Amino acid sequence: MKGSFKSLIYFLLFMFEYNKLSITWNGHAGFKIIYDNMKVYIDPYKLSKTYEKISDADIVLITHNHFDHLSIEDLKNIINERTVIVSAQECLSQLKSLKVKESIGIDPRNSVKVGDLRIETVPAYNIDKDFHPKNDKKIGFIVEFGNDRLYHTGDSDIIPEMKDTNPTVVLIPVSGTYVMTAEEASKAVNELINPKIAIPMHYGTIVGNKEDAIRFSELVTVCKTKILESE
């Protein structure tokens, strides 16, 4: 009961602030992170009307080419001619039509620097299902915001590459079906990732619901969890 009450309180949070980071969950696997006035989006999908023609993205990160992670309609609302997009290589053909400064394709286990931010990639794949094959080279991202490292796992199961990622904050799927269940995600956090803050994602839009986020929060023992309301 105590854990459930704690988790329900977290649902009142629309934005989470940690040091210089401001993290907003846009729903599903999408986030907007603000750091020193730099605006970074990850996998924007079904953005609210708040984002219509906002055109404020400095950097956009796209983990893979599935429609709920690479949404051209949503990208058009947030990009501008100064935006840099960093994505899995498989996304590049769909991004060609966008009027941005640059679109960079990147493989797993690589890194790129955009402005003052260092961006690393981690493999993201399924081990017991076929939705995200390892050979597709889909990715998760680790972004270094000053002394803090934010890890968006992408659509992944528990994989050995999660070990030694050393993030401050992890954004991790909990819905099951295409990704980890709440139980699997909590195991990944407790045994491999060991962050300071864990934020559940990838629920409430296509598969999964808030109960998955609550269950995840109850099972995580190594760090704090924050369950956000989608904006």
N, C-alpha and C positions, 0 to 999 in steps of 0.2 A: 504493500500500500504506500509506504514511504517513497519508494522509487517512482511509482506511478504518479503520485502527487507532484514530485519534483519535476517530472517530465512534462506534465500538463502545464505547469507554470511556464515552461520554456516556449509553449505555443504562443505566448503573448509577444514573443520577440519577432519583430519584422527585420531587424538589423542587429548584427552582433559586432561590437567594437572590441578590438584587441590590439593594444599598443597603437600603432599608427594605421592599422587596418580597419576598414569598415566593410563588412560582408553582408550583402543582401541576397536572399534566395529568391530567384525569379520563378521557381517552380521546376519540377522534374529534375534535370541535372544542371540547370542554368543558374549562374551566379553573376553578380556584379560586385567587384571589389574596387574600393577607392583607397588609394595610398598616395599621400602627398599631392593631392589633386589629380593624380593619374587614374584614369578609369579603365579597368580591365574587365572584360566580359568573358565568361566561359560557357560554351554550349547554349547560347540563348535560344529559347523555344517557347512559343505561345506567350510572348511578353504581354504584359497588361497595357492598357491604353496610355498609361503614364509614359511609356517609351515610344509612343508614336512620333516618328520624325524627330527624335531627340538628338540624333547625330553627334553623340558625345564620346564615342569609343576611341580611346587611344590605342588599345590593343584588344584583339579578340582571339581567344584560343578555342580550337575545335578539335575534339578528341577523335572523332571518326565520322564517316559519311552517312550514317543512318538519319532519317528525316527528323527525328526528335533530338538531334544534336547539331546537325547542319541544316538550318532553316534559312533559306535565302530571303524569304519574306521578313523574318525577324531581323536578319542582318541588315537589310536595306533601311530599317528604321534607326539603327544605331551607328552605322559607319559614316565616315566622312573622308575627304581626300587625304587626310593625315593618318588615317587608321592603318595599323599593321596587323595583318591576320597571320597567325601561326597555327598550322593544322597538320594532321596526319597527311602523308603524301596522297592518299586515296581521295582526298577532298579537293585537290587543286583544280581539277577539270570543272567542277561545279562553281568554283569561286572566280573563274576567269572574267565573268561579265561584271563583277563588282568594281566600282570606281573607288579604289583605295590606294594608299601609298605603295603597299607591297603585300603580297601573299607568299608566305614562306612555308614550303612543305618540309616536314622533318620526320625522321624515323625514330623508333624507340631507342633508348640508351644514347641519346644525343643531347646537345644543348645549343642555345642561341642566345645572344644578348640583344635586347630591344630597348633602346634608350638606356636607362640605368638598371633595368631589370634583367637578371639572368633566369632563363627558362630552361629547365631540364625536362626530358621526356622519359617516361617509364612505360614498359609494355603493359597493355591492357587486353586481356583475353579470357575466354571461357576454358575450363578444363573438363567439364562434364556435360557440355551442351555445344551446339554448333552455331550460335548466333554471332559470336565474335571470335573467329578462328585466329590463332596466334600468327599464322602466315599472312594475315591481312595487314599486320603492322599498325593496328589501332593503338592509341596511346593514352596515357594519363600525363598530367603536367605537374611539375614542381616549380613554383615561382618563388624566387627569393626577393622578399620585400624587406630590404634592410637586413636586420638580424633574424627575421622570421621567415620560415619556409611554409608555404601553403601547397598542399598536395591534393589535387583533384584526381581521383583514381581512374576516371573514365568508366566505361562499362566493362567491369572485370569481375572475375571470381577471385578467391584467395589464391595468390600466386607467390612463388618464392621471391620474385623481384621486389615485392613490397618491403622486404627486410632491408634494413639499413637506409631507408629513404630519409629518416630523421626529420620529419616535418614538425613544425609547431602546431599547425592546424591541418586536419585531414577532412576532406569532403568525400563521403563514401556511400555507395548505393546499398539499399536495405530491402528492396521490394521482392527479391527472388525472381523466378521465371527466366529473365534474360541476364540477371546479375546475381550478386550474393543475396541470400536471405538475411534477415536481422541477426540470426544466430551466427551465420558465417561471417558477416561483417564485424560483429563484435569479437569473434575469434581473431580475425585479421588485425583489428586494433589492439587487442590484448596481447597477442603473441608475436606479431611481426612489426607493426607500425609504431606503436607506443608514442603517440603525439601528446601534446598538452591539452588540445581541444579536438573533439570529434563531432562533426556535423553530418547527420544523415541526409540523404538525398535520393532521387530516382524513385519517387512514390507520389501517389495522388493525382497522376495525369493519365498514365496508360495502364500501369499495374501498381499494386501496393497501396497502402493507406497509412494514416497517422498511427494506427496501432503497430505497424512495423517499426516506425520511428521510436515509439514508446518502448517496445520490446528491446530494441537495440540499446537504448539509453539505460535500461535496467540491467543489461548484461555486460556493459562496458565497465571494467573495474580499474583500469590503469590511468584514466584521465577524466576530465570533465566532458560532458556532452552538452550540446546546445541544439535544441529543436526549433527551427525557425518557421514562421508563417510565410507562405509565398506572397510576394508583393503583387 
